[in-house]
Amino acid sequence: GITVMNTLMNNYIQFLKNKYPSLVKPYQTRLKDNLTGARAEAVTFHFFESYVDEVKVNETRKGGGTDFLCKTEDSVFLAEITGIATDTVTNKSGLKNELTEEITIQSPCQITKKLCGIVYDKHSQMSEYNYPGILVITSDHILADTLFDPFNAQCLLIGNMSIGVPIPINGRATPESNPINQTDLKNGCFLQMNQGWDVCNRNISAVLLFHISGVNAFLTGILHPEPIHKFSPKLLPSVSFIRLINWPPDDNILEVEWVKYVGNEIVPTEPEQTTFGYNVSFN
């Protein structure tokens, strides 16, 4: 795993030398000062290069992350990369950065709150562009795949859920008495209630939760229901995204579905993380 990761970072340095020589030294500095961020930069570049025709690197702004401009034959989109420090993941979730036989997440809502905060923090930075923008949130915590799973992706879209149990009428159960999932939209990164249903952070078209491990990455995608610039799963074939079926929702019921682009169409899929295997031959 370490050898593969080092190769990815070395290949990324060579790419910078060939295309952006002025960015080589800043990246090498990040390797020393922020290895987690530098690793995320190399891996996500490799990921996007595997899907699109061309990846361009922009100068960093406001001291954080590197943006990629990704071009396909008929589309352009922005990818903004940001990471969560391993210690932060441990503190928010209670998961130690080590493999154990039993995995117990102490505070999943705290992780959702942290992820939601990152979306809000990055929104203004991504408002500078006139094309779809993906926010890629990375973690190389060894157990981050349990935090970036489909359930937590759903929580980030519609907020932390609870179970509501209506009180039976006259002691008799009715169809409405069955337990239902409820959300107050707290920690939902795209939805809010004002006078009615409303959206926020519309400059971010999609979020990718991106767990970086030694030889693979594990991804979960979230689509904004009403972004300023729509992002299509077609641009990242095989990646699974969660989205709302209807917006605004019918009868105040939020319904979600998982989709991905397969065989020239967007099709329903099971809730799943997408596995991306590193190919260290890229250059």
Stockholm file with secondary structure:
# STOCKHOLM 1.0

chainA/1-283         GITVMNTLMNNYIQFLKNKYPSLVKPYQTRLKDNLTGARAEAVTFHFFESYVDEVKVNETRKGGGTDFLCKTEDSVFLAEITGIATDTVTNKSGLKNELTEEITIQSPCQITKKLCGIVYDKHSQMSEYNYPGILVITSDHILADTLFDPFNAQCLLIGNMSIGVPIPINGRATPESNPINQTDLKNGCFLQMNQGWDVCNRNISAVLLFHISGVNAFLTGILHPEPIHKFSPKLLPSVSFIRLINWPPDDNILEVEWVKYVGNEIVPTEPEQTTFGYNVSFN
#=GR chainA/1-283 SS CHHHHHHHHHHHHHHHHHHCGGGHHHHHHHHHHCHHHHHHHHHHHHHHHTTSSEEEECCCBTTBCCEEEEECSSCEEEEEEEECCHHHHHHHHCCCSSCCSCCCCSCHHHHHHHHHHHHHHHHTGGGGCSSCEEEEEEECCTTGGGTSSHHHHHHHHHCCEEEECCCCBTTBCCGGGSCEEEECCTTCSSEEESSSEEECCTTCCEEEEEEECSSEEEEEEEECSSCSSCCCGGGSTTCCEEEESSSSCGGGCCCEEEEEEETTEEEECCSCCEEEECCTTCC
#=GC SS_cons         CHHHHHHHHHHHHHHHHHHCGGGHHHHHHHHHHCHHHHHHHHHHHHHHHTTSSEEEECCCBTTBCCEEEEECSSCEEEEEEEECCHHHHHHHHCCCSSCCSCCCCSCHHHHHHHHHHHHHHHHTGGGGCSSCEEEEEEECCTTGGGTSSHHHHHHHHHCCEEEECCCCBTTBCCGGGSCEEEECCTTCSSEEESSSEEECCTTCCEEEEEEECSSEEEEEEEECSSCSSCCCGGGSTTCCEEEESSSSCGGGCCCEEEEEEETTEEEECCSCCEEEECCTTCC
//
